[in-house]
Each structure stands twice: as C-alpha cells, then as structure tokens.
Amino acid sequence: MRIYLDNCCLQRPLDDQTHPRIKVETEALFAVLATVNANEVVLLSSEALYYEISCIPDETRRTEALAILSLASENLQVTDTVETLALAFEQQGLQAMDAIHLALASTANADYFCTCDDKLFRKAQAISGLACKITTLLSLVPEVTK
C-alpha cells in the first residue's frame, strides 16, 4: 500500500495538542508511521512537499516535518502531466499547492491521499476519476493496520 500524506498531516504533531481532535489525529499519524517503519506501508514524498516544508518559517516545524518525510521510500516529481492535472483541480476549486499534491498522488497511483484539512478533504472527494482514495488520518489507520 502506498500513501501520500499532505503537509498538514506532517505538521499535526506540532499543532496545539490541547485540542482533542488534534491530539487524536497526532496519535493516528504515529500509528500510520509505525506501519511505514515496519515496511508494511510505503510513504510517498514529493518535490512539492519538500518545497512547501522549505517555506515554513519555524525551524522546529521544518526539521520535524523533514524527519517524518525522511521515512518515505519514493519521491515524486512534478511533471507536465502532474501540472496539467493540478490546473484542472484548481479549476474545480482546489488551492494551487493542494492541487499539486493531489495530482502527484493521483498520477503516481497512490492508494491513499491523506489530509487533515477539512476543506481540502471535501473538495477532493467531489473530484471524479482520481487514481487514489481521499482519506483522513483517522480513516487511514484502520486501512493500514489491517
């Protein structure tokens, strides 16, 4: 199984853990990463994720996100095909970086594209013809721990 975690998933452990939802999603991320460490799941990274992380002003957040991304065994590149698909996603209401991440996951035939962003989740679910399933961290855990 191959999964693509967007940047909000990678950042979740550094968000305010006093909020119950954030705490639970952080635990879910750790459960998913345990399956990656056990070589049961392949984590995908991308040049878009590395770019987005490089723009984070807080050094701790950058370092932690890169540490998680270092577990990835595949690094996806933005190609003309990805750019074309991302533009189509933007026309359907996705923000530019979200569209690129989703296009990367879809063109790479990832099994799951995972996000903690409710708005992105709703919009991505409405897109037909994706080559990956859209999910949240909480919904991904039962899939990867079967």
Stockholm file with secondary structure:
# STOCKHOLM 1.0

chainA/1-146         MRIYLDNCCLQRPLDDQTHPRIKVETEALFAVLATVNANEVVLLSSEALYYEISCIPDETRRTEALAILSLASENLQVTDTVETLALAFEQQGLQAMDAIHLALASTANADYFCTCDDKLFRKAQAISGLACKITTLLSLVPEVTK
#=GR chainA/1-146 SS CEEEECHHHHHGGGSCTTSHHHHHHHHHHHHHHHHHHTTSSEEEEEHHHHHHHHTCSCHHHHHHHHHHHTTCSEEECCCHHHHHHHHHHHHTTCCHHHHHHHHHHHHTTCSEEECSCHHHHHHHHTCCSCSSEEECHHHHHHHHTC
#=GC SS_cons         CEEEECHHHHHGGGSCTTSHHHHHHHHHHHHHHHHHHTTSSEEEEEHHHHHHHHTCSCHHHHHHHHHHHTTCSEEECCCHHHHHHHHHHHHTTCCHHHHHHHHHHHHTTCSEEECSCHHHHHHHHTCCSCSSEEECHHHHHHHHTC
//
